[in-house]
Amino acid sequence: MSKVLGLFKKIILGVNTQYLMKSYFISISITALFIYMEVTRYSGADVNVIAEVSSRTTPSIGAILYCLLAGVLFPFATIVWDDLITTITSGNILILPLPFMLIWKIFKVLVLYGFGPFVAPIGMLYIYFGNGYHRG
């Protein structure tokens, strides 16, 4: 068990602290919003309409657990995306109009959050091997 904890400690310490804090701030915000939406989903004023559409009247535990998992893994998914884009653009900066850039950023964050549990293991492996932790 201590080997697993040591591995996670190395992975977290392998990321810039400022980058990790920024990513977790975004992640906590999105997670709180999605969990709030799921919990308040069935507490509307017209319960009869909801009962006709769905027989479920309680929040989905699976959806809440997925949101929590995606929230924890979101920073590692963003590492994969940011390094991929840096590699593709060779570090060049694109200047875009503000409305287009904001829409793109929101879309990117939501997609990375949604697919975070699938993309984040790649980011964790990237940190593990990129920092040379596999050598001992």
A tleap script that builds the chain and sets N, CA, C and O, in Angstrom:
source leaprc.protein.ff14SB
mol = sequence {
  NMET SER LYS VAL LEU GLY LEU PHE LYS LYS
  ILE ILE LEU GLY VAL ASN THR GLN TYR LEU
  MET LYS SER TYR PHE ILE SER ILE SER ILE
  THR ALA LEU PHE ILE TYR MET GLU VAL THR
  ARG TYR SER GLY ALA ASP VAL ASN VAL ILE
  ALA GLU VAL SER SER ARG THR THR PRO SER
  ILE GLY ALA ILE LEU TYR CYS LEU LEU ALA
  GLY VAL LEU PHE PRO PHE ALA THR ILE VAL
  TRP ASP ASP LEU ILE THR THR ILE THR SER
  GLY ASN ILE LEU ILE LEU PRO LEU PRO PHE
  MET LEU ILE TRP LYS ILE PHE LYS VAL LEU
  VAL LEU TYR GLY PHE GLY PRO PHE VAL ALA
  PRO ILE GLY MET LEU TYR ILE TYR PHE GLY
  ASN GLY TYR HIE ARG CGLY
}
set mol.1.N position { 0.818 -1.197 0.000 }
set mol.1.CA position { 0.000 0.000 0.000 }
set mol.1.C position { 0.857 1.254 0.000 }
set mol.1.O position { 0.499 2.257 -0.617 }
set mol.2.N position { 1.992 1.198 0.693 }
set mol.2.CA position { 2.851 2.378 0.752 }
set mol.2.C position { 3.498 2.654 -0.606 }
set mol.2.O position { 3.826 3.800 -0.913 }
set mol.3.N position { 3.685 1.603 -1.427 }
set mol.3.CA position { 4.224 1.815 -2.772 }
set mol.3.C position { 3.243 2.598 -3.634 }
set mol.3.O position { 3.642 3.475 -4.399 }
set mol.4.N position { 1.958 2.278 -3.508 }
set mol.4.CA position { 0.932 2.974 -4.283 }
set mol.4.C position { 0.855 4.433 -3.853 }
set mol.4.O position { 0.784 5.326 -4.697 }
set mol.5.N position { 0.868 4.681 -2.548 }
set mol.5.CA position { 0.833 6.055 -2.052 }
set mol.5.C position { 2.082 6.818 -2.475 }
set mol.5.O position { 2.005 8.000 -2.812 }
set mol.6.N position { 3.232 6.150 -2.460 }
set mol.6.CA position { 4.469 6.780 -2.923 }
set mol.6.C position { 4.407 7.127 -4.398 }
set mol.6.O position { 4.921 8.165 -4.817 }
set mol.7.N position { 3.782 6.267 -5.188 }
set mol.7.CA position { 3.620 6.525 -6.616 }
set mol.7.C position { 2.751 7.757 -6.844 }
set mol.7.O position { 3.102 8.626 -7.643 }
set mol.8.N position { 1.614 7.837 -6.143 }
set mol.8.CA position { 0.741 9.005 -6.290 }
set mol.8.C position { 1.423 10.277 -5.793 }
set mol.8.O position { 1.228 11.351 -6.361 }
set mol.9.N position { 2.217 10.156 -4.742 }
set mol.9.CA position { 2.953 11.318 -4.236 }
set mol.9.C position { 3.942 11.812 -5.286 }
set mol.9.O position { 4.063 13.018 -5.501 }
set mol.10.N position { 4.652 10.893 -5.942 }
set mol.10.CA position { 5.596 11.278 -6.993 }
set mol.10.C position { 4.880 11.940 -8.165 }
set mol.10.O position { 5.368 12.924 -8.720 }
set mol.11.N position { 3.730 11.404 -8.537 }
set mol.11.CA position { 2.979 11.968 -9.665 }
set mol.11.C position { 2.509 13.377 -9.337 }
set mol.11.O position { 2.624 14.276 -10.170 }
set mol.12.N position { 1.983 13.579 -8.141 }
set mol.12.CA position { 1.498 14.915 -7.769 }
set mol.12.C position { 2.663 15.889 -7.625 }
set mol.12.O position { 2.548 17.044 -8.033 }
set mol.13.N position { 3.776 15.447 -7.057 }
set mol.13.CA position { 4.936 16.326 -6.918 }
set mol.13.C position { 5.611 16.603 -8.259 }
set mol.13.O position { 6.394 17.545 -8.373 }
set mol.14.N position { 5.317 15.796 -9.269 }
set mol.14.CA position { 5.894 15.999 -10.594 }
set mol.14.C position { 5.212 17.081 -11.402 }
set mol.14.O position { 5.635 17.381 -12.519 }
set mol.15.N position { 4.156 17.678 -10.851 }
set mol.15.CA position { 3.406 18.721 -11.548 }
set mol.15.C position { 3.671 20.055 -10.858 }
set mol.15.O position { 3.787 20.123 -9.634 }
set mol.16.N position { 3.764 21.109 -11.655 }
set mol.16.CA position { 3.928 22.455 -11.129 }
set mol.16.C position { 2.765 22.760 -10.180 }
set mol.16.O position { 1.603 22.578 -10.542 }
set mol.17.N position { 3.078 23.219 -8.974 }
set mol.17.CA position { 2.052 23.453 -7.957 }
set mol.17.C position { 1.034 24.499 -8.398 }
set mol.17.O position { -0.162 24.335 -8.159 }
set mol.18.N position { 1.492 25.567 -9.036 }
set mol.18.CA position { 0.577 26.614 -9.491 }
set mol.18.C position { -0.385 26.065 -10.547 }
set mol.18.O position { -1.576 26.372 -10.528 }
set mol.19.N position { 0.136 25.257 -11.463 }
set mol.19.CA position { -0.691 24.639 -12.500 }
set mol.19.C position { -1.724 23.704 -11.872 }
set mol.19.O position { -2.890 23.694 -12.267 }
set mol.20.N position { -1.284 22.929 -10.900 }
set mol.20.CA position { -2.174 21.978 -10.231 }
set mol.20.C position { -3.278 22.704 -9.459 }
set mol.20.O position { -4.437 22.291 -9.503 }
set mol.21.N position { -2.930 23.774 -8.760 }
set mol.21.CA position { -3.928 24.531 -7.999 }
set mol.21.C position { -4.947 25.186 -8.932 }
set mol.21.O position { -6.144 25.181 -8.644 }
set mol.22.N position { -4.477 25.751 -10.048 }
set mol.22.CA position { -5.391 26.369 -11.014 }
set mol.22.C position { -6.346 25.323 -11.585 }
set mol.22.O position { -7.549 25.563 -11.691 }
set mol.23.N position { -5.810 24.177 -11.945 }
set mol.23.CA position { -6.642 23.116 -12.510 }
set mol.23.C position { -7.642 22.584 -11.491 }
set mol.23.O position { -8.794 22.319 -11.836 }
set mol.24.N position { -7.217 22.426 -10.243 }
set mol.24.CA position { -8.150 21.947 -9.224 }
set mol.24.C position { -9.209 22.992 -8.884 }
set mol.24.O position { -10.333 22.624 -8.542 }
set mol.25.N position { -8.887 24.276 -8.968 }
set mol.25.CA position { -9.894 25.311 -8.753 }
set mol.25.C position { -10.987 25.203 -9.816 }
set mol.25.O position { -12.176 25.241 -9.500 }
set mol.26.N position { -10.575 25.068 -11.076 }
set mol.26.CA position { -11.543 24.901 -12.168 }
set mol.26.C position { -12.331 23.610 -11.965 }
set mol.26.O position { -13.549 23.583 -12.142 }
set mol.27.N position { -11.637 22.554 -11.597 }
set mol.27.CA position { -12.262 21.248 -11.404 }
set mol.27.C position { -13.286 21.265 -10.274 }
set mol.27.O position { -14.375 20.709 -10.414 }
set mol.28.N position { -12.946 21.893 -9.167 }
set mol.28.CA position { -13.878 21.971 -8.036 }
set mol.28.C position { -15.111 22.779 -8.422 }
set mol.28.O position { -16.229 22.434 -8.039 }
set mol.29.N position { -14.907 23.851 -9.177 }
set mol.29.CA position { -16.042 24.677 -9.616 }
set mol.29.C position { -16.998 23.877 -10.496 }
set mol.29.O position { -18.211 23.908 -10.290 }
set mol.30.N position { -16.451 23.166 -11.469 }
set mol.30.CA position { -17.293 22.384 -12.378 }
set mol.30.C position { -17.962 21.232 -11.633 }
set mol.30.O position { -19.146 20.963 -11.838 }
set mol.31.N position { -17.215 20.557 -10.776 }
set mol.31.CA position { -17.775 19.443 -10.008 }
set mol.31.C position { -18.923 19.918 -9.120 }
set mol.31.O position { -19.970 19.274 -9.056 }
set mol.32.N position { -18.726 21.031 -8.446 }
set mol.32.CA position { -19.789 21.567 -7.588 }
set mol.32.C position { -21.023 21.917 -8.413 }
set mol.32.O position { -22.147 21.648 -7.989 }
set mol.33.N position { -20.824 22.513 -9.585 }
set mol.33.CA position { -21.952 22.869 -10.444 }
set mol.33.C position { -22.708 21.627 -10.900 }
set mol.33.O position { -23.936 21.588 -10.825 }
set mol.34.N position { -21.985 20.607 -11.375 }
set mol.34.CA position { -22.639 19.398 -11.867 }
set mol.34.C position { -23.342 18.630 -10.749 }
set mol.34.O position { -24.445 18.123 -10.950 }
set mol.35.N position { -22.721 18.540 -9.582 }
set mol.35.CA position { -23.363 17.843 -8.466 }
set mol.35.C position { -24.592 18.623 -8.001 }
set mol.35.O position { -25.618 18.024 -7.680 }
set mol.36.N position { -24.497 19.939 -7.963 }
set mol.36.CA position { -25.661 20.755 -7.605 }
set mol.36.C position { -26.797 20.526 -8.598 }
set mol.36.O position { -27.954 20.381 -8.203 }
set mol.37.N position { -26.465 20.496 -9.881 }
set mol.37.CA position { -27.492 20.268 -10.897 }
set mol.37.C position { -28.120 18.889 -10.739 }
set mol.37.O position { -29.330 18.742 -10.912 }
set mol.38.N position { -27.324 17.883 -10.415 }
set mol.38.CA position { -27.852 16.523 -10.249 }
set mol.38.C position { -28.721 16.414 -8.998 }
set mol.38.O position { -29.769 15.768 -9.023 }
set mol.39.N position { -28.293 17.036 -7.916 }
set mol.39.CA position { -29.042 16.939 -6.660 }
set mol.39.C position { -30.358 17.702 -6.749 }
set mol.39.O position { -31.374 17.240 -6.230 }
set mol.40.N position { -30.354 18.851 -7.392 }
set mol.40.CA position { -31.576 19.662 -7.481 }
set mol.40.C position { -32.418 19.316 -8.699 }
set mol.40.O position { -33.425 19.974 -8.960 }
set mol.41.N position { -32.031 18.325 -9.426 }
set mol.41.CA position { -32.725 17.954 -10.660 }
set mol.41.C position { -34.188 17.599 -10.433 }
set mol.41.O position { -35.046 17.950 -11.243 }
set mol.42.N position { -34.469 16.918 -9.357 }
set mol.42.CA position { -35.821 16.428 -9.113 }
set mol.42.C position { -36.533 17.192 -8.003 }
set mol.42.O position { -37.536 16.715 -7.472 }
set mol.43.N position { -36.041 18.343 -7.655 }
set mol.43.CA position { -36.706 19.115 -6.601 }
set mol.43.C position { -37.454 20.305 -7.189 }
set mol.43.O position { -37.597 21.337 -6.532 }
set mol.44.N position { -37.930 20.167 -8.419 }
set mol.44.CA position { -38.665 21.232 -9.088 }
set mol.44.C position { -40.045 21.430 -8.485 }
set mol.44.O position { -40.489 20.656 -7.637 }
set mol.45.N position { -40.714 22.482 -8.940 }
set mol.45.CA position { -42.030 22.827 -8.398 }
set mol.45.C position { -43.101 21.836 -8.853 }
set mol.45.O position { -44.009 21.514 -8.087 }
set mol.46.N position { -43.004 21.352 -10.088 }
set mol.46.CA position { -44.040 20.471 -10.625 }
set mol.46.C position { -43.538 19.029 -10.619 }
set mol.46.O position { -42.999 18.548 -11.615 }
set mol.47.N position { -43.716 18.356 -9.511 }
set mol.47.CA position { -43.217 16.996 -9.345 }
set mol.47.C position { -43.988 16.015 -10.216 }
set mol.47.O position { -43.422 15.006 -10.636 }
set mol.48.N position { -45.251 16.274 -10.500 }
set mol.48.CA position { -46.052 15.355 -11.307 }
set mol.48.C position { -45.507 15.231 -12.725 }
set mol.48.O position { -45.507 14.138 -13.292 }
set mol.49.N position { -45.044 16.337 -13.303 }
set mol.49.CA position { -44.475 16.285 -14.656 }
set mol.49.C position { -43.197 15.466 -14.645 }
set mol.49.O position { -42.949 14.675 -15.554 }
set mol.50.N position { -42.398 15.654 -13.627 }
set mol.50.CA position { -41.150 14.898 -13.526 }
set mol.50.C position { -41.447 13.416 -13.335 }
set mol.50.O position { -40.764 12.572 -13.915 }
set mol.51.N position { -42.447 13.089 -12.540 }
set mol.51.CA position { -42.799 11.693 -12.290 }
set mol.51.C position { -43.257 11.010 -13.570 }
set mol.51.O position { -43.025 9.815 -13.752 }
set mol.52.N position { -43.904 11.756 -14.455 }
set mol.52.CA position { -44.332 11.171 -15.724 }
set mol.52.C position { -43.147 10.900 -16.634 }
set mol.52.O position { -43.133 9.904 -17.357 }
set mol.53.N position { -42.158 11.776 -16.604 }
set mol.53.CA position { -40.998 11.624 -17.479 }
set mol.53.C position { -40.074 10.534 -16.961 }
set mol.53.O position { -39.550 9.739 -17.741 }
set mol.54.N position { -39.875 10.495 -15.662 }
set mol.54.CA position { -38.948 9.540 -15.078 }
set mol.54.C position { -39.504 9.042 -13.752 }
set mol.54.O position { -40.096 9.805 -12.988 }
set mol.55.N position { -39.311 7.776 -13.490 }
set mol.55.CA position { -39.779 7.235 -12.222 }
set mol.55.C position { -38.767 7.502 -11.109 }
set mol.55.O position { -39.064 7.289 -9.933 }
set mol.56.N position { -37.581 7.965 -11.475 }
set mol.56.CA position { -36.536 8.227 -10.495 }
set mol.56.C position { -36.746 9.598 -9.859 }
set mol.56.O position { -36.952 10.585 -10.565 }
set mol.57.N position { -36.696 9.662 -8.546 }
set mol.57.CA position { -36.876 10.938 -7.855 }
set mol.57.C position { -35.694 11.284 -6.972 }
set mol.57.O position { -35.740 12.272 -6.240 }
set mol.58.N position { -34.645 10.495 -7.026 }
set mol.58.CA position { -33.451 10.777 -6.232 }
set mol.58.C position { -32.266 10.969 -7.166 }
set mol.58.O position { -32.271 10.468 -8.290 }
set mol.59.N position { -31.263 11.683 -6.710 }
set mol.59.CA position { -30.080 11.885 -7.552 }
set mol.59.C position { -29.369 10.566 -7.840 }
set mol.59.O position { -29.389 9.643 -7.026 }
set mol.60.N position { -28.759 10.498 -8.980 }
set mol.60.CA position { -28.018 9.308 -9.379 }
set mol.60.C position { -26.670 9.269 -8.662 }
set mol.60.O position { -25.854 10.180 -8.807 }
set mol.61.N position { -26.446 8.220 -7.898 }
set mol.61.CA position { -25.176 8.058 -7.193 }
set mol.61.C position { -24.044 7.871 -8.203 }
set mol.61.O position { -22.935 8.361 -7.995 }
set mol.62.N position { -24.328 7.162 -9.293 }
set mol.62.CA position { -23.314 6.954 -10.327 }
set mol.62.C position { -22.856 8.257 -10.953 }
set mol.62.O position { -21.664 8.450 -11.189 }
set mol.63.N position { -23.797 9.154 -11.224 }
set mol.63.CA position { -23.444 10.450 -11.812 }
set mol.63.C position { -22.612 11.276 -10.844 }
set mol.63.O position { -21.657 11.941 -11.246 }
set mol.64.N position { -22.974 11.233 -9.578 }
set mol.64.CA position { -22.217 11.992 -8.578 }
set mol.64.C position { -20.813 11.421 -8.425 }
set mol.64.O position { -19.848 12.181 -8.338 }
set mol.65.N position { -20.682 10.101 -8.391 }
set mol.65.CA position { -19.358 9.480 -8.283 }
set mol.65.C position { -18.503 9.773 -9.511 }
set mol.65.O position { -17.299 10.003 -9.393 }
set mol.66.N position { -19.124 9.765 -10.695 }
set mol.66.CA position { -18.377 10.086 -11.913 }
set mol.66.C position { -17.894 11.535 -11.875 }
set mol.66.O position { -16.765 11.822 -12.273 }
set mol.67.N position { -18.732 12.438 -11.404 }
set mol.67.CA position { -18.326 13.844 -11.289 }
set mol.67.C position { -17.154 13.992 -10.324 }
set mol.67.O position { -16.217 14.743 -10.595 }
set mol.68.N position { -17.200 13.286 -9.211 }
set mol.68.CA position { -16.096 13.347 -8.250 }
set mol.68.C position { -14.812 12.778 -8.844 }
set mol.68.O position { -13.738 13.353 -8.667 }
set mol.69.N position { -14.918 11.648 -9.547 }
set mol.69.CA position { -13.748 11.051 -10.186 }
set mol.69.C position { -13.181 11.971 -11.262 }
set mol.69.O position { -11.968 12.164 -11.345 }
set mol.70.N position { -14.060 12.537 -12.085 }
set mol.70.CA position { -13.612 13.459 -13.127 }
set mol.70.C position { -12.971 14.695 -12.509 }
set mol.70.O position { -12.010 15.238 -13.054 }
set mol.71.N position { -13.499 15.137 -11.376 }
set mol.71.CA position { -12.926 16.298 -10.703 }
set mol.71.C position { -11.521 16.046 -10.189 }
set mol.71.O position { -10.661 16.923 -10.270 }
set mol.72.N position { -11.286 14.862 -9.663 }
set mol.72.CA position { -9.951 14.526 -9.154 }
set mol.72.C position { -8.956 14.356 -10.302 }
set mol.72.O position { -7.795 14.742 -10.173 }
set mol.73.N position { -9.396 13.788 -11.414 }
set mol.73.CA position { -8.491 13.480 -12.519 }
set mol.73.C position { -8.370 14.589 -13.561 }
set mol.73.O position { -7.524 14.496 -14.451 }
set mol.74.N position { -9.186 15.628 -13.476 }
set mol.74.CA position { -9.180 16.700 -14.472 }
set mol.74.C position { -7.799 17.330 -14.695 }
set mol.74.O position { -7.424 17.521 -15.852 }
set mol.75.N position { -7.019 17.664 -13.653 }
set mol.75.CA position { -5.713 18.288 -13.908 }
set mol.75.C position { -4.774 17.423 -14.742 }
set mol.75.O position { -3.973 17.949 -15.515 }
set mol.76.N position { -4.864 16.119 -14.596 }
set mol.76.CA position { -3.977 15.238 -15.348 }
set mol.76.C position { -4.413 15.128 -16.808 }
set mol.76.O position { -3.581 14.912 -17.690 }
set mol.77.N position { -5.707 15.275 -17.063 }
set mol.77.CA position { -6.192 15.320 -18.445 }
set mol.77.C position { -5.761 16.618 -19.116 }
set mol.77.O position { -5.443 16.624 -20.305 }
set mol.78.N position { -5.748 17.720 -18.361 }
set mol.78.CA position { -5.320 18.995 -18.952 }
set mol.78.C position { -3.834 18.989 -19.270 }
set mol.78.O position { -3.398 19.663 -20.203 }
set mol.79.N position { -3.058 18.242 -18.511 }
set mol.79.CA position { -1.623 18.138 -18.810 }
set mol.79.C position { -1.422 17.502 -20.177 }
set mol.79.O position { -0.600 17.968 -20.966 }
set mol.80.N position { -2.165 16.446 -20.458 }
set mol.80.CA position { -2.065 15.788 -21.763 }
set mol.80.C position { -2.427 16.773 -22.865 }
set mol.80.O position { -1.705 16.890 -23.855 }
set mol.81.N position { -3.538 17.479 -22.701 }
set mol.81.CA position { -3.996 18.422 -23.724 }
set mol.81.C position { -2.988 19.555 -23.928 }
set mol.81.O position { -2.624 19.865 -25.062 }
set mol.82.N position { -2.540 20.166 -22.845 }
set mol.82.CA position { -1.623 21.302 -22.958 }
set mol.82.C position { -0.300 20.905 -23.603 }
set mol.82.O position { 0.231 21.646 -24.429 }
set mol.83.N position { 0.235 19.752 -23.237 }
set mol.83.CA position { 1.486 19.312 -23.854 }
set mol.83.C position { 1.294 18.930 -25.314 }
set mol.83.O position { 2.183 19.162 -26.133 }
set mol.84.N position { 0.159 18.353 -25.650 }
set mol.84.CA position { -0.130 18.026 -27.046 }
set mol.84.C position { -0.216 19.294 -27.888 }
set mol.84.O position { 0.364 19.355 -28.972 }
set mol.85.N position { -0.926 20.298 -27.406 }
set mol.85.CA position { -1.061 21.552 -28.147 }
set mol.85.C position { 0.279 22.271 -28.246 }
set mol.85.O position { 0.589 22.839 -29.293 }
set mol.86.N position { 1.073 22.260 -27.192 }
set mol.86.CA position { 2.399 22.879 -27.239 }
set mol.86.C position { 3.277 22.178 -28.264 }
set mol.86.O position { 4.032 22.834 -28.982 }
set mol.87.N position { 3.190 20.868 -28.343 }
set mol.87.CA position { 3.967 20.120 -29.329 }
set mol.87.C position { 3.505 20.434 -30.745 }
set mol.87.O position { 4.334 20.623 -31.636 }
set mol.88.N position { 2.209 20.493 -30.962 }
set mol.88.CA position { 1.681 20.755 -32.302 }
set mol.88.C position { 2.019 22.164 -32.769 }
set mol.88.O position { 2.414 22.357 -33.919 }
set mol.89.N position { 1.868 23.149 -31.889 }
set mol.89.CA position { 2.091 24.543 -32.292 }
set mol.89.C position { 3.537 24.985 -32.121 }
set mol.89.O position { 3.869 26.123 -32.454 }
set mol.90.N position { 4.391 24.132 -31.621 }
set mol.90.CA position { 5.807 24.443 -31.383 }
set mol.90.C position { 5.975 25.662 -30.490 }
set mol.90.O position { 6.941 26.411 -30.638 }
set mol.91.N position { 5.059 25.867 -29.579 }
set mol.91.CA position { 5.159 26.978 -28.645 }
set mol.91.C position { 4.682 28.306 -29.199 }
set mol.91.O position { 4.744 29.315 -28.496 }
set mol.92.N position { 4.203 28.340 -30.448 }
set mol.92.CA position { 3.685 29.585 -31.021 }
set mol.92.C position { 2.348 29.929 -30.380 }
set mol.92.O position { 1.614 29.047 -29.937 }
set mol.93.N position { 2.044 31.213 -30.336 }
set mol.93.CA position { 0.808 31.682 -29.719 }
set mol.93.C position { -0.146 32.151 -30.800 }
set mol.93.O position { 0.237 32.910 -31.691 }
set mol.94.N position { -1.384 31.701 -30.721 }
set mol.94.CA position { -2.420 32.149 -31.646 }
set mol.94.C position { -3.219 33.264 -30.985 }
set mol.94.O position { -3.643 33.132 -29.837 }
set mol.95.N position { -3.423 34.356 -31.703 }
set mol.95.CA position { -4.223 35.456 -31.185 }
set mol.95.C position { -5.592 35.364 -31.833 }
set mol.95.O position { -5.720 35.435 -33.056 }
set mol.96.N position { -6.616 35.205 -31.000 }
set mol.96.CA position { -7.982 35.017 -31.476 }
set mol.96.C position { -8.889 36.084 -30.880 }
set mol.96.O position { -8.566 36.662 -29.842 }
set mol.97.N position { -10.019 36.351 -31.524 }
set mol.97.CA position { -10.993 37.268 -30.922 }
set mol.97.C position { -11.502 36.711 -29.586 }
set mol.97.O position { -11.652 35.501 -29.420 }
set mol.98.N position { -11.759 37.611 -28.651 }
set mol.98.CA position { -12.138 37.213 -27.299 }
set mol.98.C position { -13.377 36.315 -27.235 }
set mol.98.O position { -13.335 35.303 -26.535 }
set mol.99.N position { -14.480 36.631 -27.929 }
set mol.99.CA position { -15.655 35.744 -27.829 }
set mol.99.C position { -15.361 34.320 -28.314 }
set mol.99.O position { -15.792 33.349 -27.691 }
set mol.100.N position { -14.637 34.200 -29.411 }
set mol.100.CA position { -14.292 32.874 -29.929 }
set mol.100.C position { -13.401 32.127 -28.946 }
set mol.100.O position { -13.592 30.933 -28.716 }
set mol.101.N position { -12.422 32.831 -28.361 }
set mol.101.CA position { -11.500 32.192 -27.437 }
set mol.101.C position { -12.225 31.716 -26.174 }
set mol.101.O position { -11.956 30.617 -25.690 }
set mol.102.N position { -13.139 32.530 -25.638 }
set mol.102.CA position { -13.866 32.135 -24.430 }
set mol.102.C position { -14.760 30.923 -24.678 }
set mol.102.O position { -14.828 30.011 -23.854 }
set mol.103.N position { -15.442 30.925 -25.816 }
set mol.103.CA position { -16.279 29.770 -26.164 }
set mol.103.C position { -15.414 28.522 -26.306 }
set mol.103.O position { -15.783 27.450 -25.828 }
set mol.104.N position { -14.264 28.662 -26.962 }
set mol.104.CA position { -13.356 27.533 -27.139 }
set mol.104.C position { -12.837 27.025 -25.788 }
set mol.104.O position { -12.780 25.816 -25.566 }
set mol.105.N position { -12.459 27.942 -24.885 }
set mol.105.CA position { -11.942 27.541 -23.573 }
set mol.105.C position { -13.005 26.781 -22.767 }
set mol.105.O position { -12.709 25.754 -22.157 }
set mol.106.N position { -14.232 27.286 -22.769 }
set mol.106.CA position { -15.311 26.613 -22.037 }
set mol.106.C position { -15.570 25.229 -22.623 }
set mol.106.O position { -15.729 24.258 -21.885 }
set mol.107.N position { -15.613 25.142 -23.949 }
set mol.107.CA position { -15.817 23.851 -24.616 }
set mol.107.C position { -14.688 22.885 -24.272 }
set mol.107.O position { -14.937 21.724 -23.949 }
set mol.108.N position { -13.447 23.364 -24.341 }
set mol.108.CA position { -12.277 22.525 -24.057 }
set mol.108.C position { -12.309 22.007 -22.624 }
set mol.108.O position { -12.068 20.824 -22.384 }
set mol.109.N position { -12.606 22.885 -21.673 }
set mol.109.CA position { -12.637 22.483 -20.267 }
set mol.109.C position { -13.732 21.448 -20.025 }
set mol.109.O position { -13.508 20.469 -19.314 }
set mol.110.N position { -14.907 21.652 -20.604 }
set mol.110.CA position { -16.005 20.701 -20.403 }
set mol.110.C position { -15.708 19.343 -21.037 }
set mol.110.O position { -16.038 18.306 -20.462 }
set mol.111.N position { -15.092 19.342 -22.211 }
set mol.111.CA position { -14.736 18.071 -22.859 }
set mol.111.C position { -13.656 17.355 -22.053 }
set mol.111.O position { -13.751 16.149 -21.827 }
set mol.112.N position { -12.624 18.091 -21.615 }
set mol.112.CA position { -11.573 17.466 -20.811 }
set mol.112.C position { -12.124 16.964 -19.474 }
set mol.112.O position { -11.693 15.924 -18.975 }
set mol.113.N position { -13.059 17.689 -18.907 }
set mol.113.CA position { -13.676 17.244 -17.656 }
set mol.113.C position { -14.488 15.967 -17.890 }
set mol.113.O position { -14.404 15.020 -17.108 }
set mol.114.N position { -15.258 15.949 -18.950 }
set mol.114.CA position { -16.101 14.788 -19.237 }
set mol.114.C position { -15.308 13.533 -19.551 }
set mol.114.O position { -15.675 12.434 -19.133 }
set mol.115.N position { -14.213 13.702 -20.293 }
set mol.115.CA position { -13.394 12.551 -20.666 }
set mol.115.C position { -12.177 12.390 -19.752 }
set mol.115.O position { -11.305 11.565 -20.023 }
set mol.116.N position { -12.114 13.165 -18.686 }
set mol.116.CA position { -10.984 13.129 -17.763 }
set mol.116.C position { -10.622 11.753 -17.240 }
set mol.116.O position { -9.442 11.402 -17.240 }
set mol.117.N position { -11.588 10.954 -16.791 }
set mol.117.CA position { -11.230 9.627 -16.284 }
set mol.117.C position { -10.591 8.714 -17.335 }
set mol.117.O position { -9.896 7.760 -16.982 }
set mol.118.N position { -10.818 8.995 -18.614 }
set mol.118.CA position { -10.224 8.177 -19.667 }
set mol.118.C position { -8.882 8.728 -20.143 }
set mol.118.O position { -8.009 7.963 -20.551 }
set mol.119.N position { -8.711 10.051 -20.094 }
set mol.119.CA position { -7.494 10.701 -20.593 }
set mol.119.C position { -6.443 10.845 -19.491 }
set mol.119.O position { -5.246 10.801 -19.774 }
set mol.120.N position { -6.869 11.013 -18.254 }
set mol.120.CA position { -5.952 11.270 -17.145 }
set mol.120.C position { -4.902 10.181 -16.922 }
set mol.120.O position { -3.769 10.520 -16.580 }
set mol.121.N position { -5.214 8.893 -17.096 }
set mol.121.CA position { -4.145 7.902 -16.927 }
set mol.121.C position { -2.969 8.126 -17.882 }
set mol.121.O position { -1.825 7.829 -17.536 }
set mol.122.N position { -3.243 8.643 -19.069 }
set mol.122.CA position { -2.160 8.974 -19.998 }
set mol.122.C position { -1.306 10.089 -19.402 }
set mol.122.O position { -0.078 10.040 -19.475 }
set mol.123.N position { -1.956 11.095 -18.809 }
set mol.123.CA position { -1.228 12.186 -18.169 }
set mol.123.C position { -0.407 11.713 -16.987 }
set mol.123.O position { 0.710 12.184 -16.774 }
set mol.124.N position { -0.953 10.787 -16.218 }
set mol.124.CA position { -0.209 10.257 -15.075 }
set mol.124.C position { 1.021 9.474 -15.527 }
set mol.124.O position { 2.096 9.590 -14.938 }
set mol.125.N position { 0.850 8.678 -16.576 }
set mol.125.CA position { 2.004 7.954 -17.121 }
set mol.125.C position { 3.032 8.917 -17.702 }
set mol.125.O position { 4.236 8.699 -17.564 }
set mol.126.N position { 2.566 9.974 -18.346 }
set mol.126.CA position { 3.455 10.984 -18.913 }
set mol.126.C position { 4.300 11.632 -17.812 }
set mol.126.O position { 5.506 11.816 -17.980 }
set mol.127.N position { 3.675 11.973 -16.706 }
set mol.127.CA position { 4.412 12.570 -15.586 }
set mol.127.C position { 5.391 11.558 -15.002 }
set mol.127.O position { 6.541 11.892 -14.716 }
set mol.128.N position { 4.937 10.331 -14.827 }
set mol.128.CA position { 5.773 9.293 -14.221 }
set mol.128.C position { 7.027 9.036 -15.052 }
set mol.128.O position { 8.137 9.004 -14.520 }
set mol.129.N position { 6.846 8.854 -16.351 }
set mol.129.CA position { 8.000 8.571 -17.203 }
set mol.129.C position { 8.768 9.833 -17.568 }
set mol.129.O position { 9.992 9.794 -17.699 }
set mol.130.N position { 8.070 10.950 -17.734 }
set mol.130.CA position { 8.729 12.205 -18.107 }
set mol.130.C position { 9.658 12.732 -17.031 }
set mol.130.O position { 10.666 13.364 -17.348 }
set mol.131.N position { 9.347 12.491 -15.777 }
set mol.131.CA position { 10.193 12.945 -14.679 }
set mol.131.C position { 11.227 11.904 -14.270 }
set mol.131.O position { 12.015 12.143 -13.355 }
set mol.132.N position { 11.232 10.763 -14.932 }
set mol.132.CA position { 12.241 9.741 -14.675 }
set mol.132.C position { 12.015 8.941 -13.410 }
set mol.132.O position { 12.956 8.350 -12.880 }
set mol.133.N position { 10.779 8.908 -12.912 }
set mol.133.CA position { 10.506 8.151 -11.691 }
set mol.133.C position { 10.613 6.648 -11.915 }
set mol.133.O position { 10.785 5.892 -10.959 }
set mol.134.N position { 10.515 6.208 -13.155 }
set mol.134.CA position { 10.572 4.774 -13.432 }
set mol.134.C position { 11.989 4.219 -13.281 }
set mol.134.O position { 12.169 3.003 -13.222 }
set mol.135.N position { 12.983 5.085 -13.220 }
set mol.135.CA position { 14.380 4.633 -13.123 }
set mol.135.C position { 14.775 4.238 -11.704 }
set mol.135.O position { 15.797 3.582 -11.499 }
set mol.136.N position { 13.991 4.623 -10.757 }
set mol.136.CA position { 14.312 4.192 -9.405 }
set mol.136.C position { 14.451 5.325 -8.493 }
set mol.136.O position { 14.722 5.134 -7.307 }
savepdb mol mol.pdb
quit
